[in-house]
Amino acid sequence: MPPRSSPSSRVDLLQGTLDLLILRTLSSGPAHGLAIAKHIQRTSEDLLQVETGSLYPALHRLEARGWIAAAWELSDKGKRARFYRLTPLGRRRLSAERSKWEALARAVTLVLNPAD
């Protein structure tokens, strides 16, 4: 198990990155908000922590754009929760955003590690 990072070692998300992370998380299957936040935190080795004040506005924004859909269902603990799932439009958006992110990451890497 990787070491847990302290809150001071966490990194801030760049604008627009949260949408990409949510879409990627939902590409694995439907999830409720808390599960989405935990997945992002766990898979980033605790470097990213999504606060509810950022998560739920993002979920509503993505739903309004038609990239995700939501429905009330019972969680595995038997509690009623709003589950979000990726739509076909959201899947196409994820592919486009992922390509843009990878191009940006490559460009930043090139600048940080010049060939000369």
PAVEX-919127 format. One record per residue (C-alpha): x, y, z; residue number from 1; residue in one letter. Coordinates in nm, 3 decimals, always signed. Each point is the difference from the previous one (the first is absolute). Layout:
N
@xx = X	yy = Y	zz = Z	resi = NUM	resn = A
...
This chain:
116
@xx = +0.000	yy = +0.000	zz = +0.000	resi = 1	resn = M
@xx = +0.147	yy = +0.337	zz = -0.093	resi = 2	resn = P
@xx = +0.067	yy = +0.246	zz = +0.281	resi = 3	resn = P
@xx = -0.283	yy = +0.235	zz = +0.080	resi = 4	resn = R
@xx = +0.072	yy = +0.360	zz = -0.075	resi = 5	resn = S
@xx = -0.063	yy = +0.275	zz = +0.247	resi = 6	resn = S
@xx = -0.258	yy = +0.266	zz = -0.080	resi = 7	resn = P
@xx = +0.283	yy = +0.248	zz = -0.062	resi = 8	resn = S
@xx = +0.145	yy = -0.222	zz = -0.274	resi = 9	resn = S
@xx = -0.325	yy = -0.014	zz = -0.193	resi = 10	resn = R
@xx = -0.014	yy = +0.185	zz = -0.329	resi = 11	resn = V
@xx = -0.262	yy = +0.239	zz = -0.129	resi = 12	resn = D
@xx = -0.190	yy = -0.099	zz = -0.312	resi = 13	resn = L
@xx = +0.044	yy = +0.210	zz = -0.310	resi = 14	resn = L
@xx = -0.320	yy = +0.154	zz = -0.129	resi = 15	resn = Q
@xx = -0.194	yy = -0.253	zz = -0.207	resi = 16	resn = G
@xx = +0.193	yy = -0.296	zz = +0.138	resi = 17	resn = T
@xx = -0.275	yy = -0.102	zz = +0.241	resi = 18	resn = L
@xx = -0.242	yy = -0.054	zz = -0.289	resi = 19	resn = D
@xx = +0.252	yy = -0.229	zz = -0.170	resi = 20	resn = L
@xx = +0.058	yy = -0.197	zz = +0.321	resi = 21	resn = L
@xx = -0.373	yy = -0.044	zz = +0.059	resi = 22	resn = I
@xx = -0.059	yy = -0.116	zz = -0.359	resi = 23	resn = L
@xx = +0.292	yy = -0.244	zz = +0.028	resi = 24	resn = R
@xx = -0.128	yy = -0.134	zz = +0.332	resi = 25	resn = T
@xx = -0.346	yy = -0.059	zz = -0.146	resi = 26	resn = L
@xx = +0.144	yy = -0.177	zz = -0.305	resi = 27	resn = S
@xx = +0.046	yy = -0.300	zz = +0.233	resi = 28	resn = S
@xx = -0.369	yy = -0.002	zz = +0.092	resi = 29	resn = G
@xx = -0.269	yy = +0.191	zz = +0.190	resi = 30	resn = P
@xx = +0.090	yy = +0.150	zz = +0.336	resi = 31	resn = A
@xx = -0.143	yy = +0.237	zz = +0.260	resi = 32	resn = H
@xx = +0.175	yy = +0.323	zz = +0.092	resi = 33	resn = G
@xx = +0.187	yy = -0.127	zz = +0.304	resi = 34	resn = L
@xx = +0.128	yy = -0.301	zz = -0.194	resi = 35	resn = A
@xx = +0.122	yy = +0.229	zz = -0.279	resi = 36	resn = I
@xx = +0.188	yy = +0.220	zz = +0.249	resi = 37	resn = A
@xx = +0.152	yy = -0.304	zz = +0.175	resi = 38	resn = K
@xx = +0.104	yy = -0.157	zz = -0.331	resi = 39	resn = H
@xx = +0.181	yy = +0.318	zz = -0.106	resi = 40	resn = I
@xx = +0.171	yy = +0.026	zz = +0.339	resi = 41	resn = Q
@xx = +0.099	yy = -0.367	zz = +0.010	resi = 42	resn = R
@xx = +0.127	yy = -0.026	zz = -0.357	resi = 43	resn = T
@xx = +0.203	yy = +0.322	zz = +0.038	resi = 44	resn = S
@xx = +0.165	yy = -0.148	zz = +0.311	resi = 45	resn = E
@xx = -0.166	yy = +0.270	zz = +0.210	resi = 46	resn = D
@xx = +0.156	yy = +0.284	zz = -0.196	resi = 47	resn = L
@xx = -0.341	yy = +0.115	zz = -0.121	resi = 48	resn = L
@xx = -0.289	yy = +0.056	zz = +0.236	resi = 49	resn = Q
@xx = -0.328	yy = +0.116	zz = -0.147	resi = 50	resn = V
@xx = -0.213	yy = +0.203	zz = +0.237	resi = 51	resn = E
@xx = -0.379	yy = -0.026	zz = -0.021	resi = 52	resn = T
@xx = -0.014	yy = +0.374	zz = -0.071	resi = 53	resn = G
@xx = +0.183	yy = -0.068	zz = -0.326	resi = 54	resn = S
@xx = -0.130	yy = -0.348	zz = -0.080	resi = 55	resn = L
@xx = -0.374	yy = +0.056	zz = -0.003	resi = 56	resn = Y
@xx = +0.005	yy = +0.320	zz = -0.209	resi = 57	resn = P
@xx = +0.220	yy = -0.188	zz = -0.249	resi = 58	resn = A
@xx = -0.242	yy = -0.294	zz = -0.007	resi = 59	resn = L
@xx = -0.294	yy = +0.235	zz = -0.062	resi = 60	resn = H
@xx = +0.196	yy = +0.178	zz = -0.274	resi = 61	resn = R
@xx = +0.089	yy = -0.327	zz = -0.173	resi = 62	resn = L
@xx = -0.360	yy = -0.119	zz = +0.027	resi = 63	resn = E
@xx = -0.129	yy = +0.328	zz = -0.150	resi = 64	resn = A
@xx = +0.238	yy = -0.046	zz = -0.294	resi = 65	resn = R
@xx = -0.132	yy = -0.353	zz = -0.056	resi = 66	resn = G
@xx = +0.338	yy = -0.161	zz = +0.070	resi = 67	resn = W
@xx = -0.134	yy = -0.196	zz = +0.299	resi = 68	resn = I
@xx = -0.345	yy = -0.113	zz = +0.111	resi = 69	resn = A
@xx = -0.122	yy = -0.048	zz = +0.356	resi = 70	resn = A
@xx = -0.265	yy = -0.207	zz = +0.175	resi = 71	resn = A
@xx = -0.089	yy = -0.080	zz = +0.359	resi = 72	resn = W
@xx = +0.093	yy = -0.357	zz = +0.095	resi = 73	resn = E
@xx = +0.089	yy = -0.199	zz = +0.310	resi = 74	resn = L
@xx = +0.368	yy = -0.016	zz = +0.091	resi = 75	resn = S
@xx = +0.171	yy = -0.322	zz = +0.105	resi = 76	resn = D
@xx = -0.073	yy = +0.107	zz = +0.359	resi = 77	resn = K
@xx = -0.372	yy = +0.023	zz = -0.076	resi = 78	resn = G
@xx = -0.009	yy = +0.379	zz = +0.009	resi = 79	resn = K
@xx = -0.164	yy = +0.206	zz = -0.269	resi = 80	resn = R
@xx = +0.260	yy = +0.185	zz = -0.207	resi = 81	resn = A
@xx = +0.018	yy = +0.181	zz = -0.330	resi = 82	resn = R
@xx = +0.204	yy = -0.212	zz = -0.242	resi = 83	resn = F
@xx = +0.173	yy = +0.159	zz = -0.295	resi = 84	resn = Y
@xx = +0.086	yy = -0.178	zz = -0.325	resi = 85	resn = R
@xx = +0.181	yy = +0.102	zz = -0.314	resi = 86	resn = L
@xx = -0.215	yy = +0.067	zz = -0.308	resi = 87	resn = T
@xx = +0.116	yy = -0.071	zz = -0.356	resi = 88	resn = P
@xx = +0.057	yy = +0.375	zz = -0.039	resi = 89	resn = L
@xx = +0.205	yy = -0.004	zz = +0.319	resi = 90	resn = G
@xx = +0.206	yy = -0.292	zz = -0.124	resi = 91	resn = R
@xx = +0.089	yy = +0.199	zz = -0.316	resi = 92	resn = R
@xx = +0.080	yy = +0.303	zz = +0.215	resi = 93	resn = R
@xx = +0.225	yy = -0.211	zz = +0.223	resi = 94	resn = L
@xx = +0.193	yy = -0.118	zz = -0.305	resi = 95	resn = S
@xx = +0.044	yy = +0.357	zz = -0.127	resi = 96	resn = A
@xx = +0.098	yy = +0.140	zz = +0.341	resi = 97	resn = E
@xx = +0.241	yy = -0.284	zz = +0.062	resi = 98	resn = R
@xx = +0.175	yy = +0.069	zz = -0.332	resi = 99	resn = S
@xx = +0.028	yy = +0.369	zz = +0.088	resi = 100	resn = K
@xx = +0.135	yy = -0.083	zz = +0.346	resi = 101	resn = W
@xx = +0.262	yy = -0.239	zz = -0.140	resi = 102	resn = E
@xx = +0.113	yy = +0.264	zz = -0.252	resi = 103	resn = A
@xx = +0.028	yy = +0.257	zz = +0.280	resi = 104	resn = L
@xx = +0.195	yy = -0.241	zz = +0.223	resi = 105	resn = A
@xx = +0.238	yy = -0.079	zz = -0.287	resi = 106	resn = R
@xx = +0.053	yy = +0.371	zz = -0.074	resi = 107	resn = A
@xx = +0.072	yy = +0.082	zz = +0.367	resi = 108	resn = V
@xx = +0.239	yy = -0.295	zz = +0.022	resi = 109	resn = T
@xx = +0.185	yy = +0.126	zz = -0.307	resi = 110	resn = L
@xx = +0.035	yy = +0.346	zz = +0.153	resi = 111	resn = V
@xx = +0.117	yy = -0.140	zz = +0.335	resi = 112	resn = L
@xx = +0.247	yy = -0.236	zz = -0.165	resi = 113	resn = N
@xx = +0.142	yy = +0.181	zz = -0.304	resi = 114	resn = P
@xx = +0.214	yy = -0.204	zz = -0.236	resi = 115	resn = A
@xx = +0.295	yy = +0.243	zz = +0.016	resi = 116	resn = D
